[in-house]
Amino acid sequence: LSSLLCQGFEEGPARKALRKHNNNTQAAMDWLINGQAEEEEKRRLVSDGVRAPTTVKRVQKLKAMRRAQAEKLKEKKESES
């Protein structure tokens, strides 16, 4: 751990890398330099994929609410005339 910290890596990611690579310092350093970014990208893509349906449902709900409000305004204007 101390050799990774001396090279400027933060403690949390360094500990994670060492656990992931069974305390192999070289493998942990390689992962911190190269593999961690790839893993983060994969995680981001998965989370984007999970959130997309929620976003679509939210947009559909907002459109339905706007349509309902527009209909109420139209009915109100017609009843006033």
The 8 nearest C-alpha neighbors of each residue, nearest first, counted from 0:
[[1, 3, 2, 4, 13, 14, 17, 24],
 [0, 2, 4, 3, 5, 6, 10, 13],
 [1, 3, 5, 4, 0, 6, 24, 7],
 [4, 2, 6, 0, 5, 1, 8, 13],
 [3, 5, 1, 8, 7, 6, 2, 0],
 [6, 4, 2, 7, 3, 1, 8, 0],
 [5, 7, 3, 4, 8, 2, 1, 9],
 [8, 6, 4, 5, 9, 3, 2, 10],
 [9, 7, 4, 3, 6, 13, 10, 12],
 [10, 8, 11, 12, 13, 4, 7, 3],
 [9, 11, 13, 12, 14, 4, 8, 0],
 [12, 10, 14, 13, 9, 15, 8, 16],
 [11, 13, 15, 14, 10, 9, 16, 8],
 [14, 12, 10, 16, 15, 11, 9, 17],
 [13, 15, 17, 11, 16, 12, 10, 18],
 [16, 14, 12, 18, 13, 17, 19, 11],
 [15, 17, 27, 19, 13, 14, 18, 12],
 [16, 18, 22, 14, 20, 27, 19, 15],
 [19, 17, 15, 21, 20, 16, 22, 14],
 [18, 20, 16, 17, 21, 15, 27, 22],
 [19, 21, 17, 18, 23, 22, 27, 16],
 [22, 20, 18, 23, 17, 19, 16, 27],
 [23, 21, 17, 20, 24, 18, 27, 19],
 [24, 22, 26, 20, 21, 25, 27, 17],
 [23, 25, 27, 26, 22, 28, 17, 3],
 [26, 24, 28, 27, 23, 29, 30, 22],
 [27, 25, 29, 28, 23, 24, 30, 20],
 [26, 28, 16, 24, 30, 17, 25, 29],
 [29, 27, 31, 25, 30, 26, 24, 32],
 [30, 28, 26, 32, 31, 27, 33, 25],
 [29, 31, 34, 27, 33, 28, 32, 35],
 [30, 32, 28, 35, 29, 33, 27, 34],
 [31, 33, 29, 30, 28, 34, 35, 36],
 [34, 32, 30, 35, 31, 29, 36, 37],
 [35, 33, 30, 37, 36, 38, 31, 32],
 [34, 36, 38, 31, 37, 30, 33, 39],
 [37, 35, 39, 38, 34, 33, 40, 32],
 [38, 36, 40, 34, 35, 39, 41, 33],
 [37, 39, 35, 41, 40, 36, 34, 42],
 [38, 40, 42, 36, 37, 41, 35, 43],
 [41, 39, 43, 37, 38, 42, 44, 36],
 [42, 40, 38, 44, 43, 39, 45, 37],
 [41, 43, 39, 45, 40, 44, 46, 38],
 [44, 42, 40, 46, 41, 45, 47, 39],
 [45, 43, 47, 41, 46, 42, 48, 40],
 [46, 44, 48, 42, 47, 43, 41, 49],
 [45, 47, 49, 43, 48, 44, 42, 50],
 [48, 46, 44, 50, 45, 49, 43, 51],
 [47, 49, 45, 46, 51, 50, 44, 52],
 [50, 48, 46, 47, 51, 45, 52, 53],
 [49, 51, 47, 53, 48, 52, 46, 54],
 [50, 52, 54, 53, 48, 49, 47, 55],
 [53, 51, 55, 54, 50, 56, 49, 48],
 [52, 54, 56, 50, 51, 55, 57, 49],
 [53, 55, 57, 51, 52, 56, 58, 50],
 [56, 54, 52, 58, 57, 53, 59, 51],
 [55, 57, 59, 53, 54, 58, 52, 60],
 [56, 58, 54, 60, 55, 59, 53, 61],
 [59, 57, 61, 55, 60, 56, 62, 54],
 [60, 58, 56, 62, 57, 61, 55, 63],
 [59, 61, 57, 63, 58, 62, 56, 64],
 [62, 60, 64, 58, 63, 59, 65, 57],
 [63, 61, 65, 59, 64, 60, 66, 58],
 [62, 64, 66, 60, 61, 65, 67, 59],
 [63, 65, 61, 67, 62, 66, 60, 68],
 [66, 64, 68, 62, 67, 63, 69, 61],
 [65, 67, 69, 63, 68, 64, 62, 70],
 [66, 68, 64, 70, 65, 69, 63, 71],
 [69, 67, 65, 71, 70, 66, 64, 72],
 [68, 70, 66, 72, 71, 67, 65, 73],
 [71, 69, 73, 67, 68, 72, 74, 66],
 [72, 70, 68, 74, 73, 69, 75, 67],
 [73, 71, 75, 69, 70, 74, 76, 68],
 [72, 74, 70, 76, 71, 75, 69, 77],
 [75, 73, 77, 71, 72, 76, 70, 78],
 [74, 76, 72, 78, 73, 77, 71, 79],
 [77, 75, 79, 73, 74, 78, 72, 80],
 [78, 76, 74, 80, 79, 75, 73, 72],
 [77, 79, 75, 80, 76, 74, 73, 72],
 [80, 78, 76, 77, 75, 74, 73, 72],
 [79, 77, 78, 76, 75, 74, 73, 72]]
